[in-house]
């Protein structure tokens, strides 16, 4: 058989045609519209009509080649609609796997033999030490597994060694955001994405962390720094986490309880109670700092309180399943802040003032806003309290119905360990 050199060079000689019951999609290169091409196209049309007539309403895929300048049917496949969708889905997943494999090959983890799981863990995540979190910070924006872990996937159990990398797909990390750690079963790798990222429904959620605008304090008690970094105390996993529904923007204090990294914001229904660079909820008299009323307390999503007294702050935190901290807990969460100084000006938003970051990464922990605590006490002091500010500062004389521009709040969860 001799192939026409004009057709070989100037047009696509192999054509894949897919026919559905409602439409035809013909991929055709019309670089050379001459008599030979017109004849070829007429022959192709005849082949298509014959194949479609034989296949009734089913989907058809066939290959046509040029032989001696004429169209000739090479292959012919009839598929049901479901079969075609399954084939196309399999092709997409295979291509996605190949792309991810090429990108993350150095960090792949090896599946173990498919065996039954012998553990009491209710989550599908198994660790060698249940009293420690599964992740370890190895750089400002780098994470590995802190111990050997096992993950239950649809295909069985996967063993992941200590020191396995968690892949960070985003070059430009998002400061002040929370991330979720996933196991991608198709690519056999651990991956982290910002919490609002849509992922494939086959991904398995394993934990998360917070990427803070600055680093934590140390034992010198002079506050933190302004280098963006993962807060190592914000790591959580399915079996080591806050005892509540929303771990965003929280940090673990002294292996004892979880507390909001940021002060309560006015739009807590949308943002959660702890979010970076949002308007602080307070008792400002022009209502710009007044928080939205929770629906549990009669709110419509827009109406706001007229301030932020103890009862209002308590209603908001309880609507999120959180509580206020005790005096002892406040002294712990604020440890590492710069003592006996204050911010001098209203912070307005949940910003970074590095001098007031604690060892656990709590921002504006003292000397910026009094926060309501249990028993209607106030802790930490405001921005104008100077040497009266610090981790031991408290006030017990204000009425629970008082509201002030320097009064804020901060939520807490108990610590939960499973397995």
N, C-alpha and C positions, 0 to 999 in steps of 0.2 A: 504494500500500500504506500502511495506517495502522498505526502502532505503538502498542501499549497503553501509556499513560503510567504505569500502576502498575508494569509490568514494566521500563520504561525507568529508572525512578527507584529502585525498591526492590530490584532484583536485577540480577545481572550478566547482561546479555542476550547477550553473546558468550562462549561457553564453549569452551575448548580441551581436548579429550579425547585422551589417549594410552592406547592399549590394548596390552598386552603379552600374551604367551602365558600368563602366570601371574597377572596382577592388573589391575584397573581403577582408575584414579585420576580421580575426577570432582570438579572444583573447582566448587562450587555455593554461591551466597549465599542462605541461607535466612532472610532478613530478614522476608519476608512469606509465611507459610504459610497460604494460603487456597485456595479451590477452583480459582482460575485457575492458581495455582502447581502444585497437584497435577496438574491436567490437562496443564500444560506438561511436568511431570516424566515423566508417563506417555508423552507423545509423544516426549520425548527418549529414554526407554528403548527404545522401538520403533525409533527411528533407530539407536541404538547396536547393537542386536541385528542389524539388517539389514546395517549396515556391517561388523560383525565376521564375520558369516556369509559375506559376499562376499570378505573379505580372508584367510580361512583362518587360518593361524598367523603371518601377518606383522604387523608393527607398523603401527598406523593413527593418523593425526592428522587430525582434521576439525574444522570450525568450524560451530557451530549458532547461529542467531539467532532472535529472536522476531519473527514477522510476524503482525500482527493478533491478537496474543495466543497464537499457536500456534508450536510449535517447527518450524523448517525447516532442512534441511541446506543450508549455504552453500558449503562447500568440503570436499574429500575427497582425502587423500594417503595412499598406501600406501608404507611404507618397510621395507626389511630392517633387522634389528637393527644391522648394521654401518653402514648409511646413517644411521640415527638417531643412533648414537654419534658418528659423524663430524660430523654437523650440530651436535649439542650441544657437542662439543669446539670446533668453529669459533666458535660463539656465545660460549663462555666466553673463548676467547683474544681475540676481538674486543673484548669488554667490558673485559677486563684491559688491553688495549692502550689503549683510550680513557681508562681511569682513569689509567694511568701517563702518557699523553701530556698529559692535563690538568694533572697534578702537576708534570711535569718538562719541559714545553714549552720553557722558556728554555735548557735545557741539552742539547737534542737535538743529535746529530751527524748529518751527512749522508752516506748511503752513496754511494760512487763507482759508476761504471759497472761492471758485472760483467765483470771481466777476469781473465786468468790472473796468478798471482803469480810474479814473477821474483825469488827470493831464496833464500839458502842456509839461512835460519832453519828449524830443525826444529819450532818450536813454534806457528807461526801468528801470532806477534806480531812486527811489524817496526818498528824505530826508526831515526830519523835518526842517532843516535849510540849504537852498541852498548856503549860504555864508560861510559855513564851510565844511571841508573835512569829509568824512564818517568814517575815521579811527583814532584811538588813540594809541599812543605808551604806553605800560604798563611795558616794560622791554627792555633790550638791543636787544632782538630778540623775542619780544612778542607784539601782537596787538589785540585790540578788536574794535568793532564798537563804534564810538564816539557819536552816536545818533540812534534813531530808524530809520530803513530804510525799503524800500519795493523793491522787485525785481520781475520783470515780467519773468515768466518761461513758457515753453510750456503748463504746466498744470494750469496756472493762476498766481495769485499774492501770493508772500510769504512775510510775515512780519517778520522782524528780530529785536529783541530788542536791546537797547543800552547795551553795555558791552558783546555782544556775541563774543566768541573767534574766531580768524582766525587761523586755524590749520597750523602749520609749519611742513611739513612731514620730512624735512631733519634735522637729528641730527647735522651733521656737516654743519653749515650754510656757505654760500659762500661769503667771505669777498670781498667787492668792487663790488658786483653784484647787478643787478636790479631784482626785483621780481614782478610778476603779481598776483593780488588777484582775485580768481575765486569763483563763486558759483557753487557747485556740486549739481545739482538737484537730482540725484539718491540717494546720501547719505544725502542730506539736510544739508549741512555744507559749511562754508567758508574755502577756502584753499589757500595757497600761494606757488608758484613754481618759480624758476628762469625763466627769460623771454624766454629762448630758449627751455624750456621743452615742449614736445609734450603732449597734454592733449586730452581727449575725446571731440568730436565735440559738445557734449551736454553741456559742461561747459560754463558758462556765465562769460565773463570778466567784472569785476567791477572797477578795479583800480590797484594801484601798489605803490612801494616804493623802496628806495635804501638802501642797507646795507653797511655802510661806514666802512673804516678801522680804524676810530677814531671818537671820540665824538666832538660835536660842542663847540664853545667858549661860554662864558657867558658875562655879562655886565662888567666884570673886564678888558676886552680887553687885555688878555694875551694868546690868542689862545685857542685851544681845548685840547684833550687828545688822547692817543693811544689805548683806549679800543674800539674794534669793536662794532658798535651799529647802529641801524636803525636811519637814519636821519629823524627826525620827520617833517621837512619842505619839505621832498621829497614826502610825501603822496599825491596821486592824486586819483580822482575817475572820473567816466564818465562825471559828471557835474561840476567838479572842477579840472581844469587841465591846462597844457600849451596849448596855442593856436597854435598847430602844430601837426605833425604826429609822433613825436618821443620824448616821455617823459623820455627816459632812461638817467640816470646820471644827473638829473636836480633837482634844489631846488627852492622853492618859497621864494622870498625876500620881507619881510615886507608886505605880502599880496598884492603885487603890480606887480611883474614880475618874470618870471622864468629865471634862469641862469644855465649854465653848472657848475657842481661841479668840474670838472677837466678841465685842459687846453686842447686845441685842440691837437689831436694826428695825426701822419703822415698818418695812415691808417684809416682815418675817414669814408671812404666808407664802409669798413668792420665792423668797431667798433662803428660807430656813432661818433659824435664830442666830447663826454665826456665818457671816460672809464678809470678805475683805472689801474695803473702800465703798461702803454703803452708809447711808445716813443713820446715825446713832439714835435710838429711841430714848427720849428723855422727857422732861416736863416743861419744855420750852413753851412760853406763854402764847406765841403766835401760831402754835399748832404745827409748825414745820417739823418738830421733833416728836410729834405724838404718833404712837403706833396704831396700826390697823387692828380693829376689834376682831378676835377670832369668831368663826361661825358658831362654835360651841357656846359662845357668850352673847349671841344675838347679832353678830356682825354680818354684813352683806358683802364683804370683800372690799368695800370702799370706805365705810364709816370708820372714824378714828376715836380713840379715847381723848379726853380733854387734858391729859397729862400722863404721868407715869408714877402713880403711888404704889405702895407695896401690894395692894390687892390686885391692881391692874397688871403689874409685872408678874405676879403669881399666876393669874388667869392665862396670860400669854404662854408662859413656860409650861404650864400644865396642859395646855392645848396641844403642845408638841410632845407630850409625854415626859417632859423634863421637870427638874426641881431646882430649888435654890441651894446654895452651898451653906455649910455651917461656918462658924468663926474659925474652927480648926482647919477646915478644908480650904478656906480662903488663905490662911497663912501658908499652907502648903503650895497652893496653885501659884501664889505670887512670889515664891522663893526665887531669888536670883535677880529680881528687879533692883534698880537703884533706889536705895532707901533715903528717906528724909528730903526728897525733892518732889516738885510737881511740874506739870507741863506748861504752866503760866497762861496758856490760852485754851479756849474751848476747842477740843479736837474736831468737833462737828461730825466727822465721818470716822469709820473704823479703819484708820490709817496706821502706818507704822511710825512709832516713836521709839527707836531702838533702846533708849535708856530704860524703858518701862516694860521690856519683854522679859518674861520669866524663864527659868531653867526648862520648863515644859513647853515653852513657846507661846504662852498666853500673852496676847498683845494688849497694850494699854492696861496692864494688870493693876497698877496703882497710880496715884497722882494725876489722874485725868478725869475720872468719873467715880463717884461713890456708886457702889452697886448694892441693890437690895439683897439681903441674905435671909436665912431662916430666922423666925421670931421677929421679923420686921427690923432687924439690925441693918446698919449700913457699913460697908467695908471699903478700905483702900484709899479714900479721900479724893477730892476733886482737883481740878487744875490750878486752883488758887490757894491750896492749903499748905504749900511750901514744906517746911520741916515736919509738919504734922501728917505727912503722907507716908505710906509704906505698907509692907505686908502685915504689920500688926495694928494698923490704924482701924479704928471702929468707932461707931457712934450709935448709942442706944437710946437717945433722948428724943428722936423725932417721932411724930405720930405716924402711924401706918397710912393715914389718909393724906399725908403731905406729899406734894409733888414739886420738883425743882429742876431747873435746867441742868444741874450737875448730878442728878440722880439717874442712874441707868440700871441695867440688869445683865446677868450672865447665867446661862443654863448649865445643868449638870445631869449626867446619867451615872448609875452604878456600873461597876465593871462586871462583865460576864465572861466566864470560862466554861467551855463545853468539852465533852469528849473524855 
